[in-house]
Amino acid sequence: MATGFVKSERLRKLPPYLFAEIDKKKKAAIAAGRDVINLGVGDPDRPTPKPIIESLKRHAENPAFHQYALDQGSPELRRSIATFCKARYGVDVDPDSEILPLIGSKEGIAHLPLAVLNPGDLSLVPDPCYPVYRSSSMFAGADVRMMPLEPAHGFRPDLAAIPETDYARARLMFLNYPNNPTGGVADLAFFQDVVARARASGFVVAQDAAYNEMYFGDPPPSILEVAGAKEVAIEFHSLSKTFNMTGWRVGFAIGGASLIAALGQVKANTDSGIFTAIQHAGKTALDEYQTLAPSIRALYRERRDAFVDALRRIGWEVSPPGATFYVWIPCPRGYRSTELCGRLLDEADVVVTPGIGFGQTADGYIRAALTVETPRLLEAVERIGRLAL
């Protein structure tokens, strides 16, 4: 006798997707008529710059773009990506074999393990991390080993502390710099160490560079600036945060031809590419990077400084992030992250993200997104300051 639908084992092994849970609680509070300040999910509050919107309007009227997109992405976008990478990083990437446009970088990250991992292989994943690294590795049937990101190491994994047996068994290592959620950054020396270990042990490095253009100090490097990196590394870029384009779903991967081809083969069997008019709008964004990106960075710098200074004034110990639009905040007075987040929502109508949702090592932190205007950030801190924490 049929017993009804039962979810697959791979789904039952996953923890609840954190951002969906937060959104559910936030919506319930808003439905109850409460004035909620949402510092939870990182979604830019400013509109996409007008030149990008105008480009989409113009290209959407072209009937040729109303058909299926090319699997490799449009040649025009790939050439603009190559030009951007050369100007920004000094890296030469072949637009025909070393670039793959993506339906947002998350899509490419989620598909990569299917191209790299076999069941029983080992995937090295940061802790804390963007949850997709862990879940996509599990979907591919791999075992996951977490790499703690400690403040003492600048929220970078201690590469020397990873057992040689893990390096020997690993087929994939995920990195994310600038880092979500911690705001940590990595320099070229760190990437050189990673690439050397990957080449020696034979694993692939997936570097999530979604926040590479959201920096407040020196521009972050690309892992492909390291000699020999293309043999073992693939890097994921996103237009979402750089140009306020989260809903547009456009990003790209760069790396060696064999890795790009493998990811492209997975994509060819699972999706039909990005609407071509959006690809041309993405090309406009990259072509006008020097005009559009600096003002967006400046906005988040101003918000970061105001928010961090305000938190310090109420006695919270907070370090300003070197990049990203997140502030990684140690929980005061021994609070666990879910307990603190619950109090902030219930008693101050402020939504933040509990660190535990990013990994077991992060339960002593909360993450706040700088995606509301400065007066609302300051109001959030004022509300928090009235609580007896």
N, C-alpha and C positions, 0 to 999 in steps of 0.2 A: 504494500500500500504506500502511495506517495506520502511523504512527510512534509512537503513544502520546501521552499527555497532555503538553502544554506550557503552562506558566503564561502568563497574559496579560502583555503588555508593561508594563502599569501595575504589576503585582506585581513583575516582575523589576527594575524601576527602584528599588524601595524597598530601603533597608538592612534588615538583620534587625531585628525588633522587639526593642529592647534588653531590656525587662523579661522577655520570654520566655527570652532567652539567659541572663540572670542566674539565673532560677528553675531552669533546667536544671542549671547548675553547682552551685547551692546544694543541689538535691535529690540530686545525685550525692555530694556531700560528706556529707550527712546519712545517705544509704544506706550509706556506708562506716563509719558509726558515730562520726563526728566531732561534737563539741559546737560547732555553728555559731551565732554571734551574727549575726542577719540585720538589717542596717541598710540593706537595699537598697530594695525596692519599698515605697512609703508606704501602709501599710494599718494603721489603728489597732488596737492590741492590746487595748484595753478594750472591754467589751460595749456594745451600744446601751442607752441609758438605759431603765429599766423602764417609765416612762409611755408611751414609744413602742411598746414591745413589747406592753404591755397593750392599747393602742389597736388594734394590728394583730389581736390575738387576737379582740377584740370585733367588729371590722368584718369579719373573715374569715368569721364565722358568718352573715353576712347573705347569703341566696341571691341577692339582687339584684346583688351584687357579683361573682358567679361568671360573669357574661357579659362580652362585650367592653366595654372601657372607652370613654368618649367621646374622640373625637379631640382635643378642646380641653382635656381633663382635667376633673376634677370641679369644679363651680362652688364647692364649699366650699373646696377647696384653693386655687383661684385667688383667692378672697376673702381667705384667710389670707395668701397671698403679698403681695397688695396692702397689707394691714394691716401686715405686716412691713416692706415697703419704705418705707412712710410713717413708721413709728416709727424705723427704723434709719437711713434716709438722708434723710428729708424729701421723698421723691420720690413723686408721685402716678402710679400706673399703673392703667389701666382693666382690671379683671379679665376683661372680656369681649373685649378686642381687643389688649391690650398685654402679655399674660402667656401663656406656653405651658409647661405641665409637660413634663418630659423623662424618658426612661429613663436618668437620670444625665446630667450635663452633657456628658460625653464624646460621647454619642450625638448631642446637638444640635450640638456643635462639628463633628463629622464630617459631619453632613448639611448644614450651612449653606452650604459652597461650592457644592453642587449647586443651591442657590436663588439664588446671587449671581453665580457665575463662568461664563463661556463659555470653550470651548477657545481657548487663546492669550491669554487675559487674564492680568494680573499680580496675584499675591498676595504681599503683604509679610509676612514671617514673622520673628519674633525668632530670634536665634542667640546662646545656646542656647535651646531651646524644648521644650515637651511635644511629642513627635513627631507627634501627631495633626494639628497645624496644617499641617505640611508634607505629610503623606501625603494628607489629605483634599483639599487644594488640587490635588495631582497627580492624584488620582482624578477630579477635575472637569475635567481637561485643561488646567489653568492652568500658566503659568510661575511659578516661585517665586524671589523675590529675598529673600535673608536680610539682616536688620538686626542688626548686631553689638550685643550688650549688654556694655558695658565698665564696669569698676568705677569709672572716673573720672566716669561719668555716672550713678552709682547703679544700674547694671544696667538703665538705660532706654535705648531707642534714641536716638541723636543725630538728632533730627528735621531739624535744619538741614543735616545732612550727606547726607541722601537726595536724589539728583538730582531736579530738577523733572521730567525726562522720566519718571522712575519714578512720581512722584505723578500725572502726567498719564495714564499707562497703567494705573495700579493700579485695581482694582475692589474689593479687600478688603485690610484690614490686621488682622492678629491681634495682640492684646496680652494680657498675663497678669500682673495685679497684684492682690495680692501674688504674686511670681514664683516659679514652679517651673522650674528648680532653684535659682536664686540666692538666694532669700529677699528680693530687692529689693522696694521699695514705691514707689508713685507717689502724688503729691499732686494736688489739684484743678487746680493751674496746669498741670501736664503734660497732664492730660486736656483742659483748655481749648485748649491748643495743638493737640492731636491733632484735636479736633472742628473747630476752625477750618480746619485743612488738609483734612480730609475734606469739609467743606461746600464749600470752594473748588474742590477737584479732582474731587469726585463719587465718592469711594469709600466703602465701608462699613467700619465699625470693629467687630470682634468682640472684646469684652473678656471674657476668662475670669477670673471672680471666684470661683473654687472655694475660694480660701483667704482670702476677705475677712473671715471671722469667726475666723481663726486668727492673731490679731495680739497683739503684746506692748507696743505703744506706743499712739499715737492710732489710733482706729478708721479703717480705710481707707475712702476715699470710693467712691461709685458713679460711673461715667462719666455716668450719666443725671442727676446733679446739675448738669451743665453745661447752660446755656441752649442750646436748639436741638439737643441731642444725639440726641433721639429721631428726628430726620430721617435720621441717618446711623449710629447706633450700636445694637448689640444686646449685651446683657450676659448671661453664663451663670453661674448659681449652682448650687451643689451642697449637698445635705444630708450628703454622705458623710463629710467630715472634721469638719464642725461638730458632728455628733451621733453619730459613730462608726457610720455607716450605709453603708459602702462596698458591701456586698453587697446592699443593698436596691434600689439603682439608682433613685434619684429625685432630680431636680433641676428647674430651671426656667430659662427665658429671659424677659427683660424687654426691651422696646424699643418703637419706633414700630410702629403697627398694620400698616403695609405690610411691614415686615421680619418681624414675627411671623407674618403671614399666609403669606408666602412660605416660611418654614421649616415652618409647619404643613402646607402643601401637599405638600412633600417627604415629611414624616412620614406623612401620610395615605396615601401611595403606597408606603410601605416598612415601616410597623409598625402595631401595633394598640393602642398606648398602654400605660400602667402599670396593673397590677392595682389596681382601685379601692380595695381594703382598704389597700394600701400608700400610696395617695394620702391616705387619711384618717389613717394613721399619720404621714405627712409633715406634714399639717396640725397634728397634735398637737405635733410637734417645733417647728414655727414658732410656734405659739400659746404654747409654754412656753420659748421661746428665752431669755428673761431668767433663767429658773431653771436651765436645763440647760447652756447654753454656757459661762458663766464658769468653772465648775469644770474643764471640759475644757481651756480655755485655760490655766488656772493649772497644770495638770499638765504641759503641754508647756513652759511657761515654766521650771518647776523642772528638767525634764530638760535643756532647752537650756542653762541656766546651769551645771549640773553637768558636762555633756559638754564645753562650750566651755572651761570653767575647767580641766578635766582635760587636754584637748589642749594648752592653753597651757603647762601644767606640764611636759609632755614636750617642749616646744620648738616646737610647731607654731603657725604664725601663722594664727589663725582669728578672724573677726569674728562676733559673735552676730547671727543674722538678726533683722530687725525684725518678721517675720511668717513664716507657714508652720511646719510641723514638720520642716523640712529644714535641715541645716547644709552650706553650700557651702564646701568646704575646698580651699585652694590646695595642690597637690602639692608636697611638700618636695623640695629638692635636685635640681630639674630632672626629676623623674620625669614620664613621660607617664601619663595616667589609666588606661589599660588595663594597663600594666605594674605600676603601684602596686596596682590592684585585684587583680591576679593574685597578687601577693606577700601581700597581706592575707588573701586566702582560703586560699592554699596553706600559709602559714606561721603565720598567727594565727587561722584559722577565723573571720574576720570578713568579712561580705559588705557591700560598699558599691557604689555605682553609678558607673561611669566617666563623666566629663564628656563625652567624645567622643560618647557616645550621644545627647546633647542638641544637639550642633552642633559644627562645626569649630573655633569660637573657644574651646571649653570643654575642650580636651584637657589643660589644666594644672590641672584641678580634679577632685575627686570629691565625690559627694553622699552624706551620711549621713542616714537617716531616724530621727527620735526616737520610734520605735514599739516600743521595748522598755522595760522598767522601768529605773529609774536605776541599780540595782546592776549590771545587765547592760551598760549604757552604760559605766560606769566599768571594768568588767572588760574590755570591748572596748579601751578606751584603754590599760589595763595591758598587754594582750597586744601591742598595737601598739608600745608603748614598749619592749618587749623586743627588737624587731627592729632590725637594723643598717641603718637607712634613710639 
